[in-house]
Amino acid sequence: MKTPPLCPAPDALDVFRAEGDLNLSPQRRVWAAEHIGPATQALLDQDAGHFLHQSLSTPCLNVLRRAEGAWIEDIDGRRYLDFHGNCVHQVGFAHPKVVAAVKHQLDELCFCPRRYTCEPAIELGAKLTSLAPGNLNRVLLAPGGTTAIGMALKLARVATGRFKFVSLWDSFHGASLDAVSIGGEAAFRQGVGPLLPGCEHVPPAEPMRCPFRCGKVCNLTCADYLAYVLEKEGDVAAVVAETVRNTPFIPPPEYWQRIRAACDKHGTLLILDEIPIGLGRSGKLFAFEHYGVVPDMVVLGKGLGGGIFPLAALLTNEALDVAGQMSLGHYTHEKNPVACAAALATLQVIEEENLVERAREMGAYALEKMRELATRHPLIADVRGLGLLLGIELAVTLPDGQRQPAIAQAEQVMYEALKRGLNFKVTMGNVLTLTPALVITREEMDQALAILDESLRLVGTPTTV
């Protein structure tokens, strides 16, 4: 019997919750009233007075004074295991080797103007292309993931002579106008149109929300539909997608193989966005290695700068080195030597401390423990994970038997966990998204899961709304 997709909940704010919890929420105000003291509130008020307000940022949640290893600490001295970290903390915060590399480079060469290069940038380009599978042997650096996505879109248009893109609903590729055009989240798209022309969207490989009603396990109808769109459009420049959605949505093993074949058939490039999930988080250095495919381009970012410097990289195959007559990026800090030194140290730490293998082993351990939680908490509709990219989906059962996303309960669990020293974000409104530092210890993981267990118990386990 096929399981119906989760039916939508009625709250008008829910459409904006795909990428994270909102500072507009009434529960945010309740939590702040109980846990934010006068000194912290004064700083938050100053922050809110200076910065433009937006729903996922200012007004902010709290004020931090320290970040180290798997932990963050606020100005009142409260420590939190950070299972969010904006996915920049593969090597943990303030790793001594990354900090030392940055300090050393500041004394040697602090900036590299355009038209010049520098040894750290050359070394980083060589290192990235040596690590990348297949023929991904060209690289272009950028000061952030969104800008790297923009470079990939431009290169795809130049290389193919086409302007159309196919991407996935509920995806996130950055907040600039070109990135939100291929992205699929209302919080970034609504009210800013018209968007980039030629951007088509298809459903992601997510069976709990599948419009094709494939059941509890993806049957690849979504992949076949994407191939159908490529055939009917006939002139799509590239398919652009996150290899694994950071929620996470984890496609079945054959998903990317089927899409790679469809792209090859129709002369369409495959661009994979691994900005939050690359560099070992999935249990492979590149998440696409789980699927036995190699994209035409892959974008890295976030953790590439060691959680210190903003840095991203676009890796492409040799055949796409076709835009020498134009500027794909031309960013001021493209080859910043300090950022490149941070990235080189980060890659060194990932290798020397075996963090890819650690993510795979620790992720398997955490997933087993999460499944145990699901046996005790009926609120848990699904647990899933790939390496240290983990998610717990919460849902309640309606009187007619349908499952509805437990959006209010997910937010309650998040704030109960925050009270107890665990920081994470809620995505899609009802998915507890857990992305710890890859350096996390077994003891720290057990502590985090115990906090989750207690928070779920306190929120309760309703079966109806």
Secondary structure as UniProt FT lines:
FT   TURN            12..13
FT   HELIX           14..16
FT   TURN            23..24
FT   HELIX           26..35
FT   HELIX           38..50
FT   TURN            55..56
FT   STRAND          64..69
FT   STRAND          71..74
FT   TURN            75..76
FT   STRAND          79..82
FT   HELIX           85..87
FT   TURN            90..91
FT   HELIX           96..108
FT   TURN            114..115
FT   HELIX           119..131
FT   TURN            134..135
FT   STRAND          138..142
FT   HELIX           145..160
FT   STRAND          164..168
FT   TURN            169..170
FT   HELIX           177..182
FT   HELIX           186..189
FT   TURN            190..191
FT   TURN            197..198
FT   STRAND          199..202
FT   HELIX           207..209
FT   TURN            211..212
FT   HELIX           221..233
FT   STRAND          236..242
FT   TURN            246..248
FT   TURN            253..254
FT   HELIX           255..266
FT   STRAND          269..273
FT   TURN            275..282
FT   HELIX           287..291
FT   STRAND          297..300
FT   HELIX           302..305
FT   TURN            306..308
FT   STRAND          312..316
FT   HELIX           318..320
FT   TURN            324..325
FT   TURN            332..335
FT   HELIX           337..352
FT   TURN            353..354
FT   HELIX           355..376
FT   TURN            378..379
FT   STRAND          380..386
FT   TURN            387..388
FT   STRAND          389..397
FT   TURN            399..400
FT   STRAND          403..405
FT   HELIX           407..419
FT   TURN            420..421
FT   STRAND          422..423
FT   STRAND          425..427
FT   TURN            428..430
FT   STRAND          431..434
FT   TURN            438..439
FT   HELIX           442..459
//
